[in-house]
């Protein structure tokens, strides 16, 4: 199947953020991929070339405060970056090749946190979260780069939280699509209690697939971890999209898993 990729510009708050649209030649589901704080869309470029042959349109993008807009890094807020991911979603959903009822949103770390919130604002069929971060609901308009210190996030991320105590968890509790949660075994930035909070919040998900990547760190610094995460994501999307198209392949193989160990994930500092 022929695949085309095009550099695109996504309008946001009177300016633009850069993206790369990778698409097959006919209408298919859409996949939006959001990187973590300090990362870039470049981290997903190799991965999306594995995803696109699944007959879907993939969109990666750079959050404000990164790459071409790095000058905004010390002023950009969560509200700004939520606006970025919403703009990217709307851009993808409006593409003539995309079925707006069949969109997957995949986020890592900070991007996973914003992807979870996105589900409360836009229709999402499939939600993939790798090491999704958590932040306190307060200080929403404080520059993002100050939150780690000012919110004492190391302590906050060790807490057991109910869905009503956090905006991203509330969104997950209301989400009824399919969910993939991927955890790094040696993640010191987004520790196990955070993944446990997300897992418990996904009470109405159609299916919940959990993977723990042995010996992987938050940033997936080794190639084996990155390759393993890509394999898990592509397999999951393949299963989900085949099911959506009415193929005979059973969805039972992707039924909720308490804790399945795989071979590693991908990331960025959040």
Buried (B, 14 or more C-beta within 10 A) or exposed (E): EEBEBEEBEBEBEEEBBBBBBBBBEEBBBBBBBBBBBBBBBEBBBEBBBBBBEBBBBBBBBBBBBBBBBEEBBEEBBBEBBBBBBBBBBEBBBEBEBBBBEBBBBBBBBBBBBBBBBBBBEBEBBBBBBBBBBBBBBEBEEBBBBEBBEEBEBEEBBEEEBEBEBBBBBBBBBEBBBBBBBBBBBEBEBBBBBBBBBBBBBBEEBBBBBBBBBEEBBBBBEEEEBBBBBBBBBBBBBBBBBBBBEEEEEEBEEBEEBEEEEBBBBBBBBB
